[in-house]
Amino acid sequence: NAFDRCLELANVYLPETPPALENVNAFDNIKSTCTFYCKTQASLDAYKKAQNWSTLSGAYTFALEP
């Protein structure tokens, strides 16, 4: 629950390769408007398929970095 209740968390900038995410509880109780950013389309696609990250991508916005 590393980011549990981090209500000020607005953006998360992700590394190119999805790190292991033991469970989706790492981001419990954050704002529903939080956006997770990837640098490339290939990275974005990888996160949307990766274990547990794919669940988060259904609940939050995953997008390319502006």
C-alpha positions as CSV (number, residue, x, y, z in Angstrom):
1,N,0.0,0.0,0.0
2,A,2.9,2.3,-0.8
3,F,0.6,5.1,-2.1
4,D,-2.5,4.3,-0.1
5,R,-4.5,7.5,0.6
6,C,-2.0,9.8,-1.2
7,L,-4.8,12.1,-2.1
8,E,-2.5,14.7,-3.6
9,L,-1.1,12.2,-6.1
10,A,-2.2,13.6,-9.5
11,N,0.4,12.1,-11.9
12,V,2.6,9.0,-11.9
13,Y,5.4,8.8,-14.5
14,L,6.2,5.2,-15.1
15,P,9.5,3.6,-16.2
16,E,9.7,2.2,-19.7
17,T,9.3,-1.5,-18.6
18,P,6.6,-2.4,-16.1
19,P,8.1,-3.3,-12.7
20,A,6.6,-6.2,-10.8
21,L,3.5,-5.1,-9.0
22,E,2.6,-7.6,-6.3
23,N,-1.0,-6.4,-6.1
24,V,-3.2,-3.5,-7.0
25,N,-3.3,-2.3,-3.4
26,A,-0.2,-0.2,-3.9
27,F,-2.5,2.6,-5.2
28,D,-5.5,2.2,-3.0
29,N,-7.6,5.2,-2.2
30,I,-5.9,7.7,-4.6
31,K,-7.9,10.2,-6.6
32,S,-9.8,8.7,-9.5
33,T,-8.4,11.5,-11.7
34,C,-4.8,10.4,-11.2
35,T,-3.1,9.8,-14.5
36,F,-0.3,7.2,-15.1
37,Y,2.1,8.4,-17.9
38,C,4.3,6.3,-20.2
39,K,7.0,7.6,-22.6
40,T,6.2,5.4,-25.6
41,Q,3.2,3.6,-27.1
42,A,5.0,0.3,-26.6
43,S,5.5,1.0,-22.9
44,L,1.8,2.0,-22.6
45,D,0.7,-1.3,-24.3
46,A,3.0,-3.3,-22.0
47,Y,1.5,-1.7,-18.8
48,K,-2.0,-2.5,-20.1
49,K,-1.0,-6.2,-20.4
50,A,1.2,-6.6,-17.3
51,Q,0.0,-8.5,-14.3
52,N,-1.8,-6.2,-11.8
53,W,-1.0,-3.1,-13.9
54,S,-3.7,-4.2,-16.3
55,T,-6.2,-3.9,-13.5
56,L,-5.1,-0.4,-12.7
57,S,-5.3,0.6,-16.3
58,G,-9.0,-0.3,-16.2
59,A,-9.5,2.0,-13.2
60,Y,-7.3,4.9,-13.9
61,T,-6.1,6.9,-17.0
62,F,-2.9,5.6,-18.6
63,A,-1.6,7.9,-21.3
64,L,1.5,9.0,-23.2
65,E,3.6,11.7,-21.6
66,P,2.6,15.1,-22.9
